[in-house]
Amino acid sequence: MLKGVGAAIALPFLEAMVPSSFAAPSRANFPVRSAFMFMPNGVHPDRWTPSGLGTHFEISPTLQPLKHLKDEILVLGQLMNKHSIFQGADGHYAKTANLLTCMPIAKTAGDNINSGGVSVDQIIANHYKEETLFPSLEYGLDKIATGVDINVGFTRLYASSISWKNATTPLSKEIDPRLAFDRLFKPFVSNKPDNPHKNSILDAVMDDAKSLKNNLGRSDQDKLEEYLESIRSIEKRITNQDSLKDFESKITPDIKKELKRVNQNIDEYVEVYAGVDVTEKTRLMFDIMALALWSDASRVTTFMFGNSVSNRNFSFLDGVSGAHHSLSHHMNHEAKLEQYDKITKWHVEQYAYFLDKLKSIKEGDGTLLDNSMVMFASGLRDGNRHSPRDLPIIIGGRGGGKIKSGQNLIFEENTPLSNLYTSWLQTVGVETEKFADSTRPLSEIMV
């Protein structure tokens, strides 16, 4: 305890508290954190895959930003989300909404959306839900897409979420760094110790929710109410004083120092950097995600660099003069392919930033990255062909010492993506032999 006049503050567990006769805390003492990152529109098919196999591989041109992290990553080849192949036209939606469910989605232009099941991140969230303040955190850069894509007859709602509480309930993502930060950490950087969890977030959005509800059909009204109720159930958890005290005890001086830095950066971003270039915004969101995992606010998070079919303009990059989705339809035109690859490389650079951030945080005799698994993936291989085979997938981190990182692995053609998730669930402690359409765990990635 830290004691003062009439007050005492509980300290978190520190290495200094371990008697000298005991070994330093090992990775086994720390939970495995999970993060799932989605990039829309695929990759340059000829520049993604490294040369060489196993530990003897060379980083590919697109993955050069990860060169210094080669020993911390797994590059996985020939994984396929079988149920993303849809009978009839679909370029993206059936390859995004079910990226983490690996089940067939319902084709609809209406409100009867269905992802086929619970996403893997939410299975993990349910596993840890009694141990953290937030079961999961969902972040991104783009607001929810609405309307219907008349080219393929799908509702754009499928473009906006990879995280599903159940088959019919997608989880909405936070896209504002200030709101994301304040929701978690405002009491620790503000002179006013008001608890951001004191008032329901629903209070702030209720007028908007009522307005929206008046413009929805009966089925959508039910879905909206179900979604709001899911928020209420989480807030019941985070207003529990025992949970809040437990969380507050984990805010060490090192974490508080980083909180102040990030808080200042958010203020500067709002005043100066807000605009077309989303690099600063992305990195602020990643700083918040790292803090959430470090402080154990949550052990599961997702991040969407963009909604499915995102046509974000990347002209802020040198050598790029167009938008993402448009350039992904390169028709093998060399100039477009070059720009397409530069955009992918920008995404990989941001992923490397997040891995570096986790690696810089010491945890026991290792790092936060050692005790994490961070996926970077797209729901299709090549944006020009919309191919769901040989998906571009990277896993960063060692999963608490259970993952053999530093490898390029190419599996049998069309190996189910769900095999990876089966291994993932086993790594974090979920007792299961099967997820979705899996056929076996990927023992090749396990220690």
C-alpha positions in Angstrom: 0.0 0.0 0.0 1.0 3.6 -0.5 -0.1 5.3 2.7 -0.7 9.0 3.5 -2.7 11.0 6.0 -6.1 9.3 6.1 -5.6 7.5 2.9 -4.1 4.3 1.4 -3.7 3.3 -2.2 -3.2 -0.3 -3.3 -0.2 -1.0 -5.5 -0.3 -3.5 -8.3 2.0 -6.5 -8.2 5.6 -5.4 -8.7 8.7 -7.5 -9.4 10.3 -5.9 -6.3 7.7 -7.7 -4.2 9.1 -11.1 -5.1 11.5 -12.5 -2.4 15.0 -12.8 -3.7 14.8 -16.6 -3.2 12.1 -16.8 -5.9 12.6 -16.6 -9.6 11.5 -13.5 -11.5 7.9 -13.7 -12.8 7.7 -15.6 -16.0 5.5 -15.1 -19.0 3.2 -17.8 -17.6 2.1 -15.3 -14.9 0.6 -13.0 -17.5 -2.6 -13.4 -19.6 -2.4 -13.6 -23.4 -3.8 -10.5 -25.1 -5.4 -10.8 -28.5 -5.8 -8.2 -31.2 -7.3 -8.6 -34.7 -6.6 -6.0 -37.4 -8.4 -5.9 -40.7 -7.2 -4.2 -43.9 -9.6 -3.8 -46.8 -9.0 -4.5 -50.5 -6.3 -7.1 -50.5 -2.6 -6.9 -51.5 -0.3 -7.0 -54.5 -0.3 -10.8 -55.0 3.3 -11.0 -56.2 5.0 -8.8 -53.5 3.4 -10.2 -50.3 4.8 -13.7 -49.7 8.3 -14.0 -48.3 10.9 -16.3 -50.0 12.0 -19.3 -48.1 10.2 -21.4 -45.5 10.3 -21.9 -41.8 12.8 -19.8 -40.0 14.9 -19.5 -43.1 13.0 -16.8 -45.0 13.5 -13.4 -46.4 11.1 -10.6 -45.9 9.1 -9.7 -49.0 9.0 -6.2 -50.6 5.6 -5.4 -49.1 6.6 -6.6 -45.7 9.8 -4.6 -45.4 8.5 -2.4 -42.6 8.5 -5.6 -40.5 12.1 -6.5 -41.3 13.4 -5.6 -37.8 10.5 -7.6 -36.3 11.2 -10.8 -38.4 11.7 -12.9 -35.2 8.5 -11.7 -33.7 6.1 -12.6 -36.6 4.5 -15.5 -38.3 3.6 -15.1 -42.0 0.9 -17.7 -42.9 0.2 -18.8 -46.5 -2.6 -20.7 -48.2 -5.2 -20.1 -45.5 -8.7 -19.7 -46.9 -12.1 -18.7 -45.5 -14.2 -21.2 -47.4 -17.6 -19.6 -46.5 -16.5 -16.3 -48.0 -17.0 -17.8 -51.5 -20.6 -16.8 -52.3 -22.7 -18.1 -55.0 -23.4 -15.1 -57.2 -21.7 -11.7 -57.3 -19.9 -10.5 -54.3 -16.6 -8.8 -54.2 -16.1 -7.9 -50.5 -19.0 -8.2 -48.1 -19.0 -12.0 -47.7 -15.2 -11.8 -47.1 -15.4 -9.1 -44.4 -18.4 -9.7 -42.1 -17.3 -13.4 -41.5 -13.6 -12.9 -41.3 -13.7 -13.8 -37.6 -16.7 -16.1 -37.7 -15.7 -18.3 -40.7 -19.3 -19.0 -41.4 -21.6 -18.2 -44.3 -23.3 -14.8 -44.1 -26.9 -14.3 -45.2 -27.2 -12.4 -48.5 -29.5 -9.5 -47.9 -30.1 -5.9 -48.8 -32.3 -5.5 -45.8 -32.0 -5.6 -42.0 -32.0 -9.4 -41.6 -28.2 -9.5 -41.4 -26.5 -12.7 -40.2 -22.8 -13.4 -39.9 -23.3 -17.1 -39.3 -22.1 -17.1 -35.7 -20.1 -15.6 -32.9 -16.7 -14.1 -33.9 -13.6 -15.6 -32.4 -12.7 -12.4 -30.6 -16.1 -12.5 -28.7 -15.5 -16.1 -27.7 -12.2 -14.9 -26.1 -14.0 -11.9 -24.6 -16.6 -14.2 -23.0 -13.7 -16.3 -21.6 -12.2 -13.3 -19.9 -15.3 -11.3 -19.2 -15.1 -11.6 -15.4 -11.5 -10.6 -15.2 -11.3 -7.3 -17.1 -13.2 -4.0 -17.1 -14.2 -4.3 -20.7 -14.8 -7.8 -22.2 -13.6 -6.4 -25.6 -12.8 -3.2 -27.4 -13.6 -2.4 -31.0 -11.9 0.4 -32.9 -11.5 1.6 -36.4 -11.1 4.6 -38.7 -14.5 4.7 -40.6 -18.0 5.2 -39.4 -20.6 2.6 -40.0 -21.6 2.2 -43.7 -25.3 2.3 -44.5 -27.4 1.7 -47.6 -27.2 -1.0 -50.2 -24.4 -1.8 -52.6 -26.5 -2.1 -55.7 -23.7 -3.7 -57.7 -23.9 -6.9 -55.6 -27.2 -6.6 -53.7 -25.7 -6.6 -50.2 -26.3 -4.2 -47.3 -23.3 -2.1 -46.5 -23.7 -3.0 -42.8 -21.7 -6.1 -43.6 -18.8 -3.8 -44.5 -18.6 -2.2 -41.1 -17.8 -4.9 -38.5 -15.7 -7.9 -38.1 -16.8 -8.4 -34.4 -20.1 -10.2 -33.8 -21.6 -10.7 -30.3 -23.9 -13.3 -32.0 -24.9 -14.1 -35.5 -27.3 -11.1 -35.8 -25.5 -8.5 -33.6 -22.4 -6.8 -34.9 -20.4 -4.7 -32.4 -20.0 -1.0 -33.3 -16.5 0.4 -33.3 -15.2 3.6 -31.8 -13.5 5.8 -34.4 -12.7 9.0 -32.3 -9.4 8.9 -30.4 -10.6 11.4 -27.8 -13.8 9.4 -27.0 -11.8 6.1 -27.0 -9.2 7.5 -24.6 -11.6 9.3 -22.2 -13.8 6.3 -21.9 -10.9 4.3 -20.5 -8.5 6.7 -18.9 -9.9 10.3 -18.3 -9.7 10.0 -14.4 -6.0 9.4 -14.6 -5.0 12.5 -16.6 -7.7 15.0 -15.5 -7.5 17.4 -12.6 -11.1 16.5 -12.0 -11.3 12.9 -10.8 -14.8 12.4 -12.3 -15.3 8.8 -13.2 -16.2 8.6 -17.0 -18.1 5.5 -16.2 -20.4 7.4 -13.7 -22.9 8.3 -16.4 -24.0 5.9 -19.1 -22.6 6.5 -22.6 -26.2 5.9 -23.6 -27.1 9.2 -22.1 -25.0 11.0 -24.6 -26.4 9.2 -27.6 -30.0 8.6 -26.6 -31.4 11.5 -28.6 -29.6 10.2 -31.7 -30.8 6.7 -31.0 -34.4 7.8 -30.7 -34.2 9.7 -34.0 -32.7 6.7 -35.7 -35.3 4.4 -34.3 -38.1 6.5 -35.7 -36.7 5.9 -39.2 -36.2 2.1 -38.9 -38.5 -0.8 -39.6 -39.7 -3.0 -36.9 -36.9 -5.6 -37.3 -34.2 -2.9 -37.2 -35.8 -1.3 -34.1 -35.6 -4.6 -32.3 -31.9 -5.0 -33.4 -31.1 -1.4 -32.2 -32.7 -2.1 -28.9 -30.8 -5.4 -28.6 -27.6 -3.5 -29.4 -28.3 -0.8 -26.8 -29.1 -3.4 -24.2 -25.7 -5.1 -24.9 -24.1 -1.7 -24.0 -26.1 -1.5 -20.9 -25.0 -4.9 -19.8 -21.4 -3.9 -20.2 -21.9 -0.7 -18.3 -23.4 -2.6 -15.4 -20.1 -4.4 -15.3 -17.9 -1.3 -15.4 -19.9 0.6 -12.8 -19.2 -2.2 -10.3 -16.9 -0.5 -7.7 -14.9 -3.6 -7.1 -14.1 -3.9 -10.8 -13.1 -0.2 -10.9 -10.9 -0.4 -7.9 -9.2 -3.5 -9.4 -8.6 -1.6 -12.6 -7.3 1.5 -10.9 -4.8 -0.5 -8.9 -3.2 -1.5 -12.2 -2.5 2.0 -13.4 1.2 2.0 -12.4 3.4 5.2 -12.6 4.8 4.0 -16.0 1.3 3.6 -17.4 0.2 7.0 -16.0 3.2 8.6 -17.7 2.3 7.1 -21.0 -1.4 8.2 -20.5 -0.3 11.8 -20.1 1.8 11.6 -23.3 -1.0 10.1 -25.3 -3.6 12.5 -23.9 -1.4 15.5 -25.0 -0.9 14.0 -28.5 -4.7 13.6 -28.9 -5.1 17.3 -28.1 -2.5 18.2 -30.6 -4.1 15.9 -33.2 -7.5 17.5 -32.8 -6.1 21.0 -33.2 -3.5 20.4 -35.9 -3.4 17.1 -37.6 -7.1 16.3 -38.3 -7.5 16.0 -42.1 -6.8 13.7 -45.0 -3.7 12.0 -43.6 -4.9 9.3 -41.2 -1.4 8.2 -40.0 -1.5 10.2 -36.8 -5.1 9.2 -36.0 -4.2 5.5 -36.6 -1.2 5.7 -34.3 -3.2 7.4 -31.6 -5.7 4.6 -31.8 -2.9 2.1 -31.5 -1.4 3.9 -28.5 -4.8 3.6 -26.8 -5.1 -0.1 -27.7 -1.7 -0.7 -26.3 -2.6 1.1 -23.1 -5.8 -0.9 -22.8 -3.9 -4.2 -23.1 -1.1 -3.0 -20.8 -3.5 -1.9 -18.1 -5.6 -5.0 -18.5 -8.7 -2.8 -19.2 -9.4 -5.6 -21.8 -7.6 -8.6 -23.2 -9.3 -8.5 -26.6 -9.5 -5.8 -29.2 -10.2 -5.4 -32.9 -9.3 -2.7 -35.4 -10.5 -1.9 -38.9 -8.2 0.2 -41.0 -11.3 0.8 -43.2 -14.7 -0.5 -44.0 -15.0 -3.1 -46.7 -14.7 -1.6 -50.1 -13.0 1.4 -48.6 -12.1 4.0 -51.1 -10.0 6.2 -48.8 -7.8 8.6 -50.8 -4.1 7.9 -50.1 -2.7 10.8 -52.0 -0.9 11.9 -48.8 1.6 9.1 -49.6 4.5 9.9 -51.9 3.8 8.3 -55.3 0.1 7.7 -54.7 -2.5 9.8 -56.6 -5.7 7.8 -56.1 -8.0 5.9 -53.8 -7.6 2.5 -52.3 -10.5 0.5 -53.7 -10.1 2.0 -57.2 -6.4 1.2 -57.2 -7.1 -2.3 -56.0 -8.8 -2.9 -59.4 -5.4 -2.5 -61.1 -6.1 -4.7 -64.1 -2.4 -5.5 -63.9 -1.5 -2.0 -64.9 2.0 -1.5 -63.6 1.5 2.1 -62.4 -1.7 1.2 -60.5 0.0 -1.9 -59.0 2.8 0.2 -57.7 0.4 2.6 -56.0 -1.7 -0.3 -54.7 1.5 -1.8 -53.1 2.5 1.5 -51.5 -0.9 1.7 -49.8 -0.5 -1.8 -48.5 3.0 -1.0 -47.2 1.6 2.0 -45.3 -0.8 -0.4 -43.5 2.1 -2.8 -42.7 4.0 0.2 -41.3 1.2 1.0 -38.9 1.0 -2.6 -37.9 4.8 -2.6 -37.2 4.3 0.6 -35.1 1.8 -1.3 -32.9 4.1 -4.3 -32.5 7.0 -2.1 -31.6 4.8 -0.4 -29.0 4.0 -3.7 -27.4 7.6 -4.8 -27.6 8.7 -1.7 -25.8 6.6 -2.5 -22.7 8.3 -4.8 -20.2 6.3 -7.5 -18.6 8.0 -9.9 -16.2 11.0 -11.4 -18.0 9.6 -10.5 -21.4 7.5 -7.9 -23.1 3.8 -7.2 -23.7 4.4 -8.4 -27.3 5.7 -11.7 -25.9 2.3 -12.1 -24.1 0.2 -11.2 -27.1 -1.1 -12.4 -30.4 -1.8 -9.7 -33.0 -3.3 -10.6 -36.4 -3.0 -8.5 -39.5 -5.3 -9.7 -42.3 -7.4 -8.9 -45.3 -10.5 -10.8 -46.3 -9.2 -11.3 -49.9 -5.9 -11.8 -51.6 -5.9 -9.6 -54.7 -8.4 -6.8 -55.0 -8.5 -7.2 -58.7 -9.7 -10.8 -58.6 -11.4 -10.7 -55.2 -9.8 -14.1 -54.5 -10.4 -15.4 -50.9 -7.7 -18.0 -51.3 -4.2 -17.7 -49.9 -5.2 -14.8 -47.6 -2.6 -12.3 -46.5 -2.2 -13.1 -42.8 0.5 -12.2 -40.3 0.5 -13.0 -36.6 2.7 -10.9 -34.3 3.8 -12.0 -30.8 4.6 -15.2 -29.0 1.3 -15.9 -27.2 2.8 -16.2 -23.8 5.6 -18.4 -25.1 3.2 -20.9 -26.8 3.7 -19.6 -30.4 6.7 -20.3 -32.6 7.3 -16.9 -34.1 9.9 -16.0 -36.7 8.6 -18.3 -39.4 7.1 -18.2 -42.9 4.7 -21.1 -43.1 2.8 -22.3 -46.2 0.1 -24.8 -45.5 -1.7 -27.2 -47.8 -3.8 -25.3 -50.4 -7.2 -24.0 -49.0 -6.4 -24.8 -45.4 -9.3 -23.5 -43.3 -8.7 -20.1 -41.7 -10.7 -21.4 -38.8 -7.8 -23.8 -38.0 -5.8 -20.8 -37.0 -8.6 -19.6 -34.7 -8.8 -23.1 -33.1 -5.2 -22.8 -32.2 -5.7 -19.2 -31.0 -8.5 -20.2 -28.7 -6.4 -23.0 -27.2 -3.5 -20.6 -26.7 -5.6 -18.2 -24.6 -7.1 -21.0 -22.5 -10.4 -21.7 -24.2 -11.0 -25.4 -24.1 -12.1 -26.4 -27.6 -11.1 -28.8 -30.4 -13.0 -27.0 -33.1 -14.1 -23.5 -34.3 -16.6 -23.1 -37.1 -15.4 -25.3 -40.1 -12.0 -26.1 -38.7 -10.5 -29.5 -39.4 -7.5 -29.3 -36.9 -5.4 -26.9 -34.9 -2.4 -25.4 -36.7 0.1 -27.4 -34.6 2.9 -26.0 -36.8 2.6 -22.6 -35.2 2.6 -24.0 -31.6 5.6 -24.6 -29.4 
